[in-house]
């Protein structure tokens, strides 16, 4: 299922930990892309296309991250 990400793949893509993603799902859902529900399972999955849209929205809303040199 290359079009779907598990929590570890999402964490790697976002540069964070799976623990942080789980915490944000509970406390600040707006800080992570919307997850999918796969009927009959408790697996967390994200559609790659949805994650890409969410990332673009974050950049548009907050601007690109700029490091100080």
MOVEN-V202646 format. One record per residue. N is the residue number from 1. RES is the residue in one small letter. SS is DSSP state (@ for helix, = for strand, . for the rest). PHI is phi in radians with two decimals (* if undefined). PSI is psi in degrees with one decimal (* if undefined). Layout:
N_RES_SS_PHI_PSI, N_RES_SS_PHI_PSI
//
This chain:
1_x_._*_69.6, 2_x_._-1.17_-18.1, 3_x_._-1.45_-2.8, 4_x_=_-2.13_139.7, 5_x_=_-1.91_140.6, 6_x_._-1.56_179.1, 7_x_@_-1.12_-35.1, 8_x_@_-1.21_-39.3, 9_x_@_-1.16_-40.6, 10_x_@_-1.10_-44.8, 11_x_@_-1.03_-43.7, 12_x_@_-1.10_-45.1, 13_x_@_-1.07_-38.8, 14_x_@_-1.51_-8.1, 15_x_._1.25_37.7, 16_x_._-2.42_-172.0, 17_x_._-1.82_159.6, 18_x_@_-1.15_-29.8, 19_x_@_-1.11_-42.9, 20_x_@_-1.11_-41.4, 21_x_@_-1.10_-45.3, 22_x_@_-1.05_-43.0, 23_x_@_-1.10_-44.6, 24_x_@_-1.13_-34.2, 25_x_@_-1.05_-36.7, 26_x_@_-1.39_-41.5, 27_x_@_-1.88_-27.2, 28_x_._-2.63_68.2, 29_x_@_-0.99_-25.9, 30_x_@_-1.17_-14.8, 31_x_@_-1.52_3.2, 32_x_._-2.40_153.1, 33_x_._-1.09_157.0, 34_x_._-1.12_137.0, 35_x_._-1.63_163.0, 36_x_=_-1.68_153.4, 37_x_._-1.93_121.5, 38_x_._-1.75_112.1, 39_x_._-0.92_137.0, 40_x_._1.43_4.1, 41_x_._-2.34_167.7, 42_x_._-1.95_10.9, 43_x_._-1.18_138.7, 44_x_._-1.62_127.9, 45_x_=_-2.47_150.3, 46_x_=_-2.26_137.4, 47_x_=_-1.31_129.9, 48_x_@_-0.96_-42.7, 49_x_@_-1.08_-40.2, 50_x_@_-1.14_-38.6, 51_x_@_-1.14_-42.1, 52_x_@_-1.09_-42.2, 53_x_@_-1.10_-45.1, 54_x_@_-1.04_-43.6, 55_x_@_-1.09_-42.3, 56_x_@_-1.08_-40.1, 57_x_@_-1.12_-38.9, 58_x_@_-1.12_-42.5, 59_x_@_-1.14_-41.8, 60_x_@_-1.12_-38.0, 61_x_@_-1.33_-43.4, 62_x_@_-1.92_-7.9, 63_x_._1.41_164.0, 64_x_._-1.20_149.2, 65_x_._-1.26_128.8, 66_x_._-2.06_127.0, 67_x_._-1.62_149.9, 68_x_._-1.55_128.7, 69_x_._-1.85_*
//
